[in-house]
Amino acid sequence: MQLCQAVGRSSLYGLGIRLAFYLQWFGALAAEYIEIADMCDVRLLGLLLSAATLLGLVAQLAAARLAPIDVYIALLLVTGLYLPLAPLWLWKAATRCHARYDPLRWSRETPSPAYRGFDFALLLALASLGTWFWTSRVSGDDDECRGAHVGFFFAPVPLGNRLFVAFHALLYIATMLVCAGIMLVKAGWRIPVWEERRRRRKTRRLHIALVQDVKAFVKLAVLATLTAAVEMTIVWNRIPDVNDVADAAQMIPAQTRSM
C-alpha cells in the first residue's frame, strides 16, 4: 500500500512547474491569436519545458517506482503541448482535408527544420511512454493500487477503471499511428485527399477570421479542461507538498515563463 500512496513529487509537478506550463500554454495561444513576431520563440520555450519534464519523468521511473498518479499528472502536463491539436486534426479529417476549412492553415509561423525535428521526436517519445504506461504500468498494478488514486474525466474516475485506461491507451496508440503516417509522408508516400479533386478558389478574409476564431476557442477549451484536470486530480488525491514555491526548482520555471 505504501507504493500506492501519493506522496507528492514537487520536482515533477510542483506549483512553480505547473504555473510555468499554464503560462506557456495560454501565452502561446494568445501570441498565436494576435500573431506576434516571435511566436516560434514562445513555442520553443514550451518545447524545452515539456522535454525537460519528460526526461525527468523517465529518470525518476528508472531510479525508483513512482506511483501511477505521479506519472499520470506529469503526462498531463507534457501533453498540453499537443492535446489542443487533437480536435483540430479531427476537424481536418471530418472536412476531408479541404483547404478552405483547414484549421491549421493560414499560419504565419515558419518553424525551422531543427524545431520540427525536435518537436516530432518529443511527440514520438511522449506517445511511446504514454502507450507503455496505459497498456502495461496501470493495467499491471494490483487491485489495491488501482483503487488508490483517481483521474479526471470531468469527474473523479478510478485510475484503473477499464474504460478510462482503454480511452487513454487508444489515444496514445493513435498518436503513434499519426507519427508513423507522418514518417511515411516524409518518405514520399502520397496520401490522396478530397481537397485535391476540388477547384481551389480565393478565400475571403471574413472566412479566414472565422476559422481562426473557432480554432482559438477550441484550443482554449482544451487547455482550460487540461488545467482543471491537473488541479482537480491533485485535490481529489490529496497530494501533499506540491502547492508551494519555496525552493529554486519551483521558482525558476515560473519566473522564466513570466519574463
Backbone bond lengths (Angstrom), bond angles and torsions (degrees), N, CA, C in turn:
res aa  C-N    CA-C-N  psi(-1)  N-CA   C-N-CA  omega(-1)  CA-C   N-CA-C  phi
1 M - - - 1.465 - - 1.527 111.16 -
2 Q 1.339 116.54 -28.98 1.454 120.23 -177.94 1.523 111.42 -60.83
3 L 1.350 117.63 -39.15 1.456 121.19 179.96 1.514 112.21 -67.70
4 C 1.335 116.39 -22.87 1.454 120.05 -177.18 1.522 112.49 -86.32
5 Q 1.317 118.04 -15.37 1.450 120.33 -176.89 1.527 110.54 -73.50
6 A 1.322 114.99 139.89 1.467 120.80 177.74 1.522 108.14 -82.19
7 V 1.326 116.33 110.19 1.460 120.55 -177.53 1.521 112.03 -97.98
8 G 1.319 117.91 -11.48 1.460 121.05 179.88 1.514 112.23 89.02
9 R 1.329 116.35 121.55 1.467 121.70 179.38 1.530 108.09 -119.74
10 S 1.324 115.23 85.92 1.467 119.07 -177.15 1.524 112.06 -64.86
11 S 1.334 117.13 -23.07 1.462 119.96 178.92 1.524 112.07 -73.13
12 L 1.336 116.98 -15.89 1.464 121.39 178.85 1.520 112.55 -104.38
13 Y 1.336 116.60 -42.78 1.460 119.09 -174.94 1.528 111.86 -144.38
14 G 1.334 116.05 38.63 1.457 119.63 173.61 1.521 111.29 -64.39
15 L 1.317 116.48 169.62 1.464 120.73 -174.62 1.525 112.05 -59.34
16 G 1.326 117.41 -43.29 1.460 119.80 179.94 1.518 112.56 -61.93
17 I 1.325 116.30 -40.36 1.463 120.56 178.84 1.519 110.39 -68.03
18 R 1.326 116.79 -42.37 1.472 119.78 179.09 1.525 110.79 -63.25
19 L 1.331 116.85 -42.60 1.466 119.58 178.43 1.526 111.25 -62.41
20 A 1.326 116.41 -37.65 1.467 119.71 178.10 1.521 110.80 -61.66
21 F 1.328 116.57 -42.71 1.463 120.12 177.42 1.527 111.20 -63.53
22 Y 1.330 116.69 -46.28 1.467 119.62 -177.51 1.529 111.23 -63.19
23 L 1.329 116.39 -43.40 1.467 119.73 178.80 1.523 111.13 -61.83
24 Q 1.323 116.34 -39.71 1.458 119.07 179.92 1.522 111.29 -68.92
25 W 1.331 117.51 -43.53 1.472 120.74 -179.52 1.524 111.38 -57.41
26 F 1.326 114.88 -57.46 1.462 118.89 -174.53 1.531 111.64 -74.58
27 G 1.332 116.86 -30.40 1.458 119.21 175.22 1.516 112.09 -65.87
28 A 1.332 116.60 -41.32 1.464 120.17 177.92 1.522 111.04 -65.65
29 L 1.333 116.47 -37.99 1.462 119.92 178.28 1.524 111.02 -64.67
30 A 1.345 116.44 -43.99 1.464 119.83 178.28 1.527 111.14 -64.89
31 A 1.334 116.30 -41.09 1.467 119.97 179.51 1.523 111.17 -64.37
32 E 1.328 116.33 -38.06 1.465 120.04 177.91 1.527 111.11 -66.41
33 Y 1.324 116.25 -39.50 1.463 120.25 -176.32 1.523 111.87 -68.13
34 I 1.339 116.44 -40.54 1.467 119.25 -179.24 1.527 111.67 -92.14
35 E 1.342 116.30 -1.56 1.464 122.95 174.26 1.527 112.18 57.38
36 I 1.335 115.99 59.14 1.460 118.97 176.98 1.528 109.52 -75.25
37 A 1.324 116.13 160.70 1.465 121.08 -172.13 1.523 112.81 -70.74
38 D 1.355 117.72 -36.91 1.463 120.35 -175.26 1.523 112.01 -97.15
39 M 1.332 116.27 40.40 1.455 121.46 -179.18 1.528 111.74 -59.90
40 C 1.319 117.30 -39.57 1.465 120.96 -178.42 1.527 111.13 -62.93
41 D 1.330 117.28 -34.16 1.462 120.57 178.24 1.523 111.02 -66.18
42 V 1.326 116.59 -39.27 1.461 121.00 178.72 1.521 109.94 -63.64
43 R 1.315 116.99 -43.86 1.461 120.57 179.64 1.532 111.21 -67.43
44 L 1.329 116.79 -35.35 1.462 119.78 179.62 1.522 110.98 -63.83
45 L 1.333 117.65 -38.15 1.461 120.79 176.88 1.525 110.77 -61.04
46 G 1.325 116.73 -42.62 1.456 120.39 177.58 1.513 112.10 -65.07
47 L 1.319 115.97 -38.20 1.462 120.52 179.10 1.528 110.92 -64.17
48 L 1.321 116.60 -43.00 1.464 120.82 179.47 1.525 111.20 -66.60
49 L 1.326 117.52 -41.07 1.461 121.08 178.65 1.523 110.82 -63.23
50 S 1.329 117.03 -44.74 1.464 120.78 179.70 1.523 111.04 -64.80
51 A 1.335 116.54 -41.34 1.464 120.22 179.33 1.527 111.05 -64.08
52 A 1.335 116.97 -41.79 1.462 120.55 179.41 1.526 110.94 -64.08
53 T 1.332 116.80 -41.50 1.463 120.56 179.18 1.520 111.21 -66.08
54 L 1.326 116.79 -40.94 1.465 120.22 179.23 1.527 110.86 -65.38
55 L 1.332 117.26 -41.90 1.463 120.30 177.13 1.529 111.08 -63.74
56 G 1.336 116.58 -40.19 1.456 120.03 176.87 1.514 112.05 -63.38
57 L 1.320 116.49 -38.42 1.461 120.92 178.09 1.525 110.83 -64.35
58 V 1.327 116.51 -45.93 1.470 120.39 179.30 1.528 110.62 -62.58
59 A 1.334 117.09 -41.35 1.464 120.87 179.93 1.522 111.22 -63.37
60 Q 1.332 117.37 -41.87 1.453 119.90 179.87 1.519 111.81 -71.96
61 L 1.325 117.22 -32.11 1.463 119.75 175.01 1.523 110.82 -65.65
62 A 1.326 116.40 -36.45 1.462 120.25 -179.84 1.526 111.79 -74.35
63 A 1.342 116.64 -32.16 1.463 120.47 -176.07 1.520 112.90 -83.43
64 A 1.304 117.21 -34.66 1.464 120.96 -177.02 1.512 109.12 -155.82
65 R 1.288 115.85 159.38 1.458 120.62 -179.25 1.523 110.22 -81.68
66 L 1.307 116.62 107.11 1.458 121.23 177.07 1.519 109.77 -76.77
67 A 1.318 115.55 152.68 1.459 119.49 173.09 1.524 108.99 -68.68
68 P 1.330 118.44 148.72 1.467 120.43 -179.97 1.520 113.21 -54.40
69 I 1.329 117.32 -34.24 1.453 119.93 -177.31 1.525 110.93 -67.28
70 D 1.336 117.54 -31.83 1.467 120.41 177.77 1.522 111.06 -64.58
71 V 1.329 116.06 -44.68 1.468 120.75 179.11 1.523 110.04 -66.25
72 Y 1.319 116.57 -40.17 1.467 121.53 -178.74 1.526 111.32 -60.08
73 I 1.329 117.22 -47.05 1.463 120.80 -178.46 1.528 110.66 -67.45
74 A 1.330 116.99 -42.39 1.467 119.73 179.10 1.528 111.29 -62.37
75 L 1.330 116.82 -39.68 1.465 120.04 178.00 1.526 111.35 -66.05
76 L 1.328 117.00 -36.23 1.464 119.65 176.77 1.529 110.67 -59.69
77 L 1.318 116.08 -43.07 1.463 119.71 -179.37 1.529 111.63 -65.79
78 V 1.315 116.87 -43.40 1.467 119.75 -177.83 1.525 111.19 -69.08
79 T 1.333 117.33 -36.16 1.471 119.82 -178.68 1.521 112.39 -70.94
80 G 1.331 117.98 -11.76 1.460 119.85 178.79 1.513 113.40 -59.67
81 L 1.319 116.91 -21.41 1.456 121.10 178.53 1.526 111.73 -73.99
82 Y 1.346 116.07 -26.42 1.467 120.12 -172.38 1.527 114.37 -118.67
83 L 1.332 117.72 -26.96 1.462 119.76 -174.14 1.526 113.76 -59.20
84 P 1.351 120.25 -36.67 1.468 118.70 177.44 1.522 113.88 -61.22
85 L 1.334 117.26 -18.42 1.461 119.83 178.99 1.523 112.49 -80.20
86 A 1.341 117.33 -19.09 1.469 120.40 -176.63 1.530 112.68 -58.95
87 P 1.358 119.54 -52.02 1.470 118.02 178.14 1.518 113.27 -65.06
88 L 1.335 117.27 -26.51 1.465 119.53 178.12 1.526 111.04 -70.27
89 W 1.320 117.28 -37.61 1.462 120.14 176.61 1.526 110.71 -70.18
90 L 1.345 117.09 -35.20 1.467 119.65 174.34 1.523 110.29 -64.59
91 W 1.315 116.19 -40.05 1.467 121.80 175.96 1.527 109.81 -60.60
92 K 1.321 115.40 -45.17 1.460 119.76 179.91 1.525 111.19 -63.24
93 A 1.326 117.18 -39.92 1.462 120.75 178.65 1.524 111.19 -68.06
94 A 1.347 116.60 -38.52 1.463 120.15 -179.45 1.524 111.86 -64.99
95 T 1.323 117.21 -31.09 1.473 121.18 177.83 1.528 112.15 -92.72
96 R 1.335 116.24 11.09 1.465 122.64 177.58 1.533 112.22 55.44
97 C 1.311 113.91 41.65 1.473 121.17 176.48 1.526 112.73 58.59
98 H 1.320 116.86 29.11 1.464 120.47 178.19 1.525 108.46 -68.42
99 A 1.321 116.93 124.15 1.465 121.41 -175.16 1.529 112.43 -59.77
100 R 1.319 117.41 -32.59 1.470 120.79 -176.97 1.527 111.56 -65.84
101 Y 1.325 117.53 -28.97 1.465 121.18 -177.33 1.530 112.07 -112.35
102 D 1.311 117.20 15.95 1.459 121.33 -178.08 1.527 110.03 -74.61
103 P 1.346 118.72 114.04 1.470 120.15 -178.63 1.524 113.05 -71.54
104 L 1.326 117.18 -15.73 1.460 120.64 -179.13 1.522 112.49 -94.67
105 R 1.316 116.53 5.60 1.452 121.44 179.21 1.538 109.90 -90.38
106 W 1.321 115.73 171.59 1.467 123.44 175.43 1.527 113.18 63.12
107 S 1.297 116.96 32.04 1.459 120.74 175.07 1.526 109.67 -96.68
108 R 1.328 116.13 139.61 1.459 120.87 180.00 1.525 112.73 -90.73
109 E 1.317 116.49 2.06 1.457 120.16 179.58 1.526 110.62 -73.29
110 T 1.324 115.56 142.08 1.465 121.51 175.51 1.529 108.67 -131.80
111 P 1.339 117.24 77.00 1.467 119.95 -179.55 1.528 111.10 -62.99
112 S 1.311 115.47 145.86 1.462 120.58 178.71 1.527 109.76 -74.04
113 P 1.336 117.78 159.16 1.474 120.28 176.23 1.529 112.50 -57.88
114 A 1.338 117.14 -35.29 1.466 120.47 178.79 1.527 110.76 -64.50
115 Y 1.339 116.16 -42.23 1.460 120.10 178.24 1.525 110.54 -63.57
116 R 1.319 116.96 -45.26 1.461 120.63 -180.00 1.529 111.31 -60.75
117 G 1.341 115.95 -40.79 1.459 119.22 178.97 1.518 112.30 -65.96
118 F 1.341 117.01 -42.59 1.461 121.96 177.93 1.522 110.28 -63.47
119 D 1.315 116.37 -43.42 1.459 121.89 -179.98 1.528 110.88 -61.73
120 F 1.323 116.89 -44.77 1.460 120.65 -179.35 1.529 111.17 -67.13
121 A 1.339 117.00 -40.53 1.463 120.51 179.04 1.527 111.07 -62.72
122 L 1.339 116.78 -40.62 1.461 120.56 178.43 1.523 110.75 -65.68
123 L 1.329 117.21 -42.69 1.463 120.58 178.70 1.523 110.90 -61.58
124 L 1.321 117.39 -42.84 1.461 121.24 179.82 1.525 111.03 -65.57
125 A 1.331 117.21 -41.43 1.464 120.86 178.01 1.524 111.11 -64.88
126 L 1.328 116.45 -42.06 1.460 121.07 178.17 1.522 111.10 -63.03
127 A 1.328 117.11 -44.69 1.462 120.94 179.60 1.525 111.15 -63.42
128 S 1.316 116.93 -38.31 1.468 120.73 179.80 1.522 111.00 -66.76
129 L 1.341 116.39 -45.98 1.462 119.92 179.67 1.525 110.87 -66.01
130 G 1.333 117.05 -41.90 1.458 120.22 178.83 1.517 112.26 -63.72
131 T 1.322 117.21 -39.81 1.467 120.50 177.76 1.523 110.72 -63.29
132 W 1.333 115.99 -44.51 1.472 119.09 177.49 1.527 110.89 -61.48
133 F 1.318 117.18 -44.65 1.458 120.62 -176.29 1.524 111.62 -61.39
134 W 1.333 116.98 -46.83 1.461 119.53 -174.34 1.528 113.68 -82.24
135 T 1.310 117.60 -22.37 1.466 119.26 179.60 1.525 113.09 -95.42
136 S 1.331 117.47 -23.23 1.465 120.02 -176.25 1.519 113.17 -122.62
137 R 1.319 116.79 -47.23 1.468 120.08 -173.15 1.516 112.12 -70.49
138 V 1.318 117.75 -53.36 1.465 120.54 -177.48 1.520 110.66 -70.60
139 S 1.320 116.98 -48.37 1.465 120.41 -178.01 1.522 112.17 -68.17
140 G 1.333 117.35 -18.30 1.457 120.02 -178.91 1.510 113.92 -89.88
141 D 1.340 118.21 -9.08 1.462 120.61 179.14 1.520 110.89 -72.49
142 D 1.343 115.19 155.04 1.460 119.09 178.25 1.519 110.10 -72.54
143 D 1.326 115.46 168.10 1.461 121.05 -174.91 1.525 112.30 -60.92
144 E 1.336 117.21 -33.64 1.455 120.24 -178.98 1.522 110.81 -64.50
145 C 1.328 116.57 -41.05 1.459 120.21 179.29 1.520 111.60 -71.27
146 R 1.313 116.87 -33.05 1.463 119.51 -178.69 1.522 111.59 -61.66
147 G 1.327 116.46 -36.89 1.456 119.24 -177.29 1.506 114.14 -90.32
148 A 1.334 117.37 0.17 1.459 120.32 -175.22 1.522 112.93 -78.04
149 H 1.329 118.27 -27.26 1.458 122.31 -174.45 1.518 110.80 -127.70
150 V 1.333 114.21 158.00 1.463 120.13 176.20 1.520 109.09 -125.71
151 G 1.327 115.03 149.57 1.450 121.76 174.95 1.515 110.48 -110.17
152 F 1.320 116.02 -174.33 1.466 121.84 -175.10 1.520 110.35 -110.48
153 F 1.327 115.35 125.57 1.461 121.14 167.44 1.526 107.12 -144.99
154 F 1.341 114.32 55.87 1.465 124.81 -173.99 1.526 111.63 66.37
155 A 1.317 116.27 7.13 1.455 124.78 175.73 1.524 106.28 -168.66
156 P 1.342 117.99 160.15 1.469 118.47 178.31 1.529 110.95 -65.13
157 V 1.320 116.13 128.98 1.464 122.54 178.27 1.525 107.89 -130.20
158 P 1.337 118.54 130.27 1.466 119.59 177.47 1.525 111.14 -52.98
159 L 1.314 116.15 135.02 1.457 120.35 -175.86 1.525 112.03 -61.32
160 G 1.328 116.59 -26.83 1.457 119.95 179.61 1.515 114.45 -93.56
161 N 1.329 117.89 7.27 1.465 120.89 177.54 1.526 109.84 -57.18
162 R 1.331 116.94 131.31 1.466 120.38 -173.01 1.524 112.60 -61.58
163 L 1.321 117.32 -42.79 1.464 119.60 179.62 1.528 110.95 -67.31
164 F 1.325 115.97 -38.25 1.464 121.07 178.45 1.528 110.46 -63.38
165 V 1.333 115.52 -44.92 1.467 120.38 178.67 1.522 110.63 -64.83
166 A 1.341 116.65 -44.11 1.468 120.57 -178.49 1.525 111.46 -62.91
167 F 1.337 117.04 -40.47 1.464 120.75 179.77 1.524 110.98 -60.01
168 H 1.329 116.44 -48.99 1.461 119.45 -177.94 1.527 111.77 -69.90
169 A 1.330 116.67 -37.61 1.467 119.09 178.18 1.523 110.71 -62.08
170 L 1.327 116.38 -44.06 1.468 119.98 179.16 1.526 111.29 -64.83
171 L 1.325 116.70 -35.80 1.465 120.47 179.02 1.529 111.08 -62.52
172 Y 1.329 115.83 -45.03 1.466 118.86 -179.57 1.526 111.77 -73.03
173 I 1.322 117.20 -36.33 1.466 119.66 176.74 1.524 110.11 -64.12
174 A 1.339 116.53 -41.58 1.467 120.04 176.97 1.526 110.93 -61.16
175 T 1.331 116.44 -37.20 1.464 119.86 177.48 1.523 111.17 -63.43
176 M 1.330 116.40 -40.30 1.461 119.71 177.68 1.526 111.14 -65.19
177 L 1.330 117.10 -37.20 1.464 120.26 177.24 1.526 110.98 -65.58
178 V 1.334 116.36 -39.00 1.466 120.03 176.33 1.527 110.15 -62.57
179 C 1.333 116.67 -42.17 1.468 120.15 177.63 1.525 110.78 -61.20
180 A 1.340 116.02 -40.39 1.467 119.56 177.81 1.526 110.62 -63.76
181 G 1.340 116.54 -40.68 1.460 120.09 177.71 1.516 112.47 -63.10
182 I 1.332 116.22 -39.77 1.468 120.21 178.23 1.525 110.60 -62.80
183 M 1.334 116.36 -41.64 1.464 119.44 179.49 1.526 111.23 -65.32
184 L 1.343 116.90 -36.50 1.463 119.88 177.54 1.526 111.32 -65.45
185 V 1.335 115.67 -41.08 1.466 119.62 178.54 1.526 110.39 -64.21
186 K 1.339 116.22 -42.63 1.464 119.68 178.73 1.528 111.34 -63.94
187 A 1.340 115.40 -28.08 1.464 119.60 179.50 1.521 112.53 -80.15
188 G 1.351 116.61 -5.91 1.458 119.71 176.36 1.506 115.51 111.90
189 W 1.336 118.04 2.22 1.464 120.51 179.92 1.520 109.64 -76.01
190 R 1.302 117.16 127.71 1.455 122.53 -177.83 1.523 110.27 -92.41
191 I 1.345 115.27 131.78 1.459 121.07 177.02 1.521 107.98 -111.23
192 P 1.342 118.37 112.23 1.466 119.63 179.56 1.523 110.88 -67.14
193 V 1.312 116.11 131.77 1.459 120.80 179.77 1.512 109.48 -123.30
194 W 1.322 115.65 157.76 1.454 122.09 -174.07 1.515 112.48 -62.79
195 E 1.332 116.90 -38.11 1.466 119.72 -173.47 1.518 113.02 -67.69
196 E 1.343 118.32 -18.97 1.447 119.83 179.58 1.531 112.04 -70.55
197 R 1.324 117.17 -18.35 1.453 120.50 -179.14 1.525 111.73 -96.25
198 R 1.301 116.58 4.22 1.457 119.69 -177.89 1.520 110.92 -109.20
199 R 1.289 115.90 152.05 1.457 120.95 179.22 1.526 109.49 -75.03
200 R 1.299 115.19 126.41 1.465 119.72 177.89 1.526 110.41 -74.01
201 R 1.299 115.55 143.74 1.455 119.44 177.64 1.521 109.20 -140.62
202 K 1.296 114.66 159.40 1.453 119.99 -177.40 1.525 110.34 -65.98
203 T 1.325 115.32 134.76 1.455 120.78 -178.55 1.526 110.14 -97.96
204 R 1.314 116.13 132.01 1.456 120.64 -179.12 1.524 111.12 -75.05
205 R 1.334 114.35 153.29 1.458 119.59 -179.79 1.520 111.66 -62.91
206 L 1.321 117.18 -35.20 1.460 120.42 179.95 1.523 110.74 -63.09
207 H 1.324 116.08 -40.78 1.465 119.87 178.55 1.526 110.50 -65.64
208 I 1.323 116.91 -42.72 1.463 120.69 178.73 1.527 110.60 -61.22
209 A 1.335 116.21 -44.46 1.465 120.44 179.67 1.522 111.15 -62.60
210 L 1.336 117.15 -38.80 1.462 120.95 179.66 1.525 110.78 -64.95
211 V 1.325 116.67 -45.75 1.466 120.21 178.85 1.525 110.71 -62.01
212 Q 1.319 117.02 -41.86 1.460 121.06 179.74 1.526 111.56 -65.38
213 D 1.331 117.06 -38.95 1.464 120.54 178.70 1.525 111.18 -65.83
214 V 1.325 116.49 -43.28 1.467 120.05 178.67 1.523 110.17 -63.96
215 K 1.329 116.59 -41.19 1.465 120.59 178.15 1.525 110.98 -60.80
216 A 1.328 116.84 -44.65 1.463 120.51 179.64 1.524 111.01 -63.10
217 F 1.336 117.11 -40.16 1.466 120.34 179.29 1.525 111.04 -65.10
218 V 1.329 117.12 -42.42 1.465 121.14 179.40 1.527 110.52 -61.91
219 K 1.321 116.97 -45.79 1.458 120.69 -179.86 1.521 111.24 -65.98
220 L 1.336 116.91 -38.15 1.462 120.42 177.53 1.525 110.90 -63.11
221 A 1.331 117.21 -42.61 1.461 121.28 179.24 1.527 111.09 -62.83
222 V 1.320 116.90 -41.89 1.465 120.67 179.66 1.523 110.72 -65.54
223 L 1.325 117.43 -44.88 1.461 120.93 -179.32 1.524 111.67 -65.86
224 A 1.327 117.29 -39.07 1.465 120.31 177.54 1.526 110.49 -64.23
225 T 1.327 116.73 -41.37 1.465 120.99 178.08 1.522 110.83 -64.92
226 L 1.327 116.49 -41.16 1.460 120.71 -179.88 1.527 111.13 -65.90
227 T 1.324 116.71 -39.80 1.463 120.31 176.25 1.522 110.85 -61.84
228 A 1.331 116.38 -44.78 1.461 120.56 177.18 1.522 111.01 -62.33
229 A 1.328 117.27 -37.56 1.468 121.15 -179.88 1.524 110.86 -61.47
230 V 1.328 116.61 -44.96 1.464 120.11 -179.44 1.523 110.60 -65.48
231 E 1.325 116.85 -50.15 1.460 120.49 -175.00 1.528 112.15 -67.89
232 M 1.324 117.37 -42.57 1.463 119.93 -179.64 1.521 111.48 -68.85
233 T 1.320 117.38 -33.82 1.464 119.84 176.68 1.522 110.67 -62.77
234 I 1.325 116.83 -41.22 1.464 120.55 177.77 1.525 110.72 -64.63
235 V 1.328 116.81 -41.53 1.466 120.80 -179.63 1.522 110.69 -67.67
236 W 1.315 117.60 -49.20 1.465 121.27 -177.12 1.530 112.41 -61.20
237 N 1.319 116.95 -35.94 1.463 120.38 -178.68 1.525 112.90 -90.98
238 R 1.331 116.44 0.93 1.467 122.46 177.19 1.531 111.06 51.20
239 I 1.318 115.11 51.00 1.462 120.55 -177.92 1.525 109.18 -78.87
240 P 1.324 118.42 122.96 1.471 120.91 -176.26 1.527 112.60 -87.99
241 D 1.329 114.96 163.87 1.472 123.41 169.08 1.525 114.32 62.52
242 V 1.323 118.19 28.38 1.471 119.58 178.03 1.526 111.44 -126.95
243 N 1.322 117.08 13.00 1.462 120.25 -177.44 1.523 112.62 -119.78
244 D 1.327 116.74 32.05 1.458 120.44 175.04 1.519 109.01 -137.20
245 V 1.325 114.97 163.21 1.475 121.24 178.90 1.521 108.64 -124.83
246 A 1.317 115.13 53.17 1.456 120.39 -172.77 1.520 113.69 -83.02
247 D 1.331 118.48 -10.84 1.462 119.26 -178.34 1.522 110.53 -125.69
248 A 1.336 115.03 169.81 1.461 120.55 -176.64 1.517 111.96 -64.71
249 A 1.334 117.04 -31.82 1.463 120.28 -178.98 1.520 111.79 -61.40
250 Q 1.343 116.14 -26.79 1.460 119.79 178.80 1.527 112.13 -93.17
251 M 1.337 116.44 -30.83 1.461 119.72 -176.83 1.519 112.75 -76.69
252 I 1.335 117.16 -39.44 1.470 120.40 -173.58 1.523 112.70 -61.20
253 P 1.358 119.94 -49.68 1.466 118.12 -179.75 1.520 113.21 -60.96
254 A 1.334 116.94 -42.96 1.461 119.70 -178.52 1.526 111.37 -65.86
255 Q 1.342 116.67 -41.79 1.461 119.63 179.36 1.526 111.24 -66.43
256 T 1.335 116.66 -36.82 1.465 120.43 178.54 1.515 110.82 -63.31
257 R 1.328 117.68 -40.34 1.461 120.94 -178.56 1.519 112.27 -72.19
258 S 1.341 117.12 -28.90 1.463 119.73 -177.06 1.523 112.61 -81.57
259 M 1.326 117.47 -10.37 1.471 120.41 -178.30 1.520 110.97 -76.86
